[in-house]
């Protein structure tokens, strides 16, 4: 699998969408992702085109499961008419938070969806991942601002 357009657009492809990972106003890569007021101001949805959302039976705000050959995450969908069909956008840099019972990342970490496939320039293919999106059958995802903050170290420890 090359994780390119040809793989996603093939008839009957298991992973028919390409996921891109744009830099996002909430953080700089993963820096600042643990700041409560930024988490409140800028949610971390997965953006999906109107056409792809309609095809998947997904409405704006639905909790969706984003799956790739390498992992899964749950996010709330942001249906966006300006996004090209066949492409979804998952903002880059969320801190990983894997639910130990399901093995699913609940923070929307884009790295959970990428694998070791290099791109044509011989470097990591982080922006060449394939995925599929479907309505999540588990518990609805709470807003990021309501998720517990993860403290890496306290008081100089």
For each residue, the residues with C-beta under 8 A, 3 or more apart:
1: 7 69 117 130
2: 6 7 117 128
3: 7 18 115 117 125 128 129 130
4: 7 8 18 128
5: 8 9 18 86
6: 2 9 10
7: 1 2 3 4 10 13 15 130
8: 4 5 13 15 16 17 18 86 130
9: 5 6 13 16 86
10: 6 7 13
11:
12:
13: 7 8 9 10 16 130
14: 132
15: 7 8 67 68 69 130 131 132
16: 8 9 13 86 130 132
17: 8 52 86 87 88 130 131 132 133
18: 3 4 5 8 86 87 88 128 129 130 131
19: 66 68 87 88 89 90 110 113 129 130 131
20: 87 88 89 90 127
21: 89 90 91 92 110 126 127
22: 89 91 92
23: 28 29 91 92 93
24: 27 42 44 91 92 93
25: 42
26: 32 33 38 39 41 42 44 91
27: 24 30 31 32 33 38 93 94
28: 23 31 32 93
29: 23 92 93
30: 27 33 93 94 95
31: 27 28 93
32: 26 27 28 35 38
33: 26 27 30 38 39 93 94 95
34: 95 149 150 151 152
35: 32 38 39
36: 39 40 145 149
37: 40 41
38: 26 27 32 33 35 41 42
39: 26 33 35 36 42 43 44 144 145 147
40: 36 37 143 144 145
41: 26 37 38
42: 24 25 26 38 39
43: 39 76 78 143 144 145
44: 24 26 39 75 91 94 107 108 144
45: 75 76 77 78 91 108
46: 64 66 75 76 77 78 88 89 90 108 133
47: 78 80 83 88 89 90
48: 52 53 56 58 64 77 78 79 80 83 88 133
49: 52 53 79 80 81 83 84 85 86 87 88
50: 53 54 79 80 81
51: 54 55 85
52: 17 48 49 55 56 58 85 86 88 133
53: 48 49 50 56 58 59 60 77 79
54: 50 51 57 58
55: 51 52
56: 48 52 53 64 133 134 135
57: 54 135
58: 48 52 53 54 62 64 77 79 133 134 135
59: 53 62 77 79
60: 53 77 78 79
61: 76 77 78
62: 58 59 76 77 135 136
63: 74 75 76 77 135 136 138 139 140 141
64: 46 48 56 58 74 75 76 77 133 134 135 136
65: 72 73 74 104 133 134 135 136 137
66: 19 46 72 73 74 75 88 90 113 131 132 133
67: 15 71 72 113 131 132 133 134
68: 15 19 71 72 113 114 115 129 130 131 132
69: 1 15 115 130
70: 112 113 114 115 129
71: 67 68 105 112 113
72: 65 66 67 68 103 104 105 112 113
73: 65 66 90 104 105 106 107 108 109 112 113
74: 63 64 65 66 104 105 106 108 136 138 141
75: 44 45 46 63 64 66 90 108 141
76: 43 45 46 61 62 63 64 141 143
77: 45 46 48 53 58 59 60 61 62 63 64 133
78: 43 45 46 47 48 60 61
79: 48 49 50 53 58 59 60
80: 47 48 49 50 83
81: 49 50
82:
83: 47 48 49 80 87 88 89
84: 49 87
85: 49 51 52
86: 5 8 9 16 17 18 49 52
87: 17 18 19 20 49 83 84
88: 17 18 19 20 46 47 48 49 52 66 83 131 133
89: 19 20 21 22 46 47 83
90: 19 20 21 46 47 66 73 75 108 110 113
91: 21 22 23 24 26 44 45 94 108 110
92: 21 22 23 24 29 110
93: 23 24 27 28 29 30 31 33 110
94: 27 30 33 44 91 107 108 109 110
95: 30 33 34 107 109 150
96: 105 107 109 111 112
97: 105 106 107 109 147 150
98: 103 104 105 106 112
99: 102 103 104 105 106
100: 103
101:
102: 99 138
103: 72 98 99 100
104: 65 72 73 74 98 99
105: 71 72 73 74 96 97 98 99 108 109 112
106: 73 74 97 98 99 141 147
107: 44 73 94 95 96 97 144 147
108: 44 45 46 73 74 75 90 91 94 105
109: 73 94 95 96 97 105 112
110: 19 21 90 91 92 93 94 113 114 126 129
111: 96 114 126
112: 70 71 72 73 96 98 105 109
113: 19 66 67 68 70 71 72 73 90 110 129 131
114: 68 70 110 111 117 124 125 126 129
115: 3 68 69 70 125 129
116:
117: 1 2 3 114 125 128
118: 121 122 123 124 125
119: 122 123 124 125 127 128
120:
121: 118
122: 118 119
123: 118 119
124: 114 118 119
125: 3 114 115 117 118 119 128 129
126: 21 110 111 114 129
127: 20 21 119
128: 2 3 4 18 117 119 125
129: 3 18 19 68 70 110 113 114 115 125 126
130: 1 3 7 8 13 15 16 17 18 19 68 69
131: 15 17 18 19 66 67 68 88 113
132: 14 15 16 17 66 67 68
133: 17 46 48 52 56 58 64 65 66 67 77 88
134: 56 58 64 65 67
135: 56 57 58 62 63 64 65
136: 62 63 64 65 74 140 141
137: 65
138: 63 74 102
139: 63
140: 63 136
141: 63 74 75 76 106 136
142: 146 147
143: 40 43 76 146 147
144: 39 40 43 44 107 147
145: 36 39 40 43
146: 142 143
147: 39 97 106 107 142 143 144
148:
149: 34 36
150: 34 95 97
151: 34 154
152: 34
153: 156 157
154: 151 157
155:
156: 153
157: 153 154
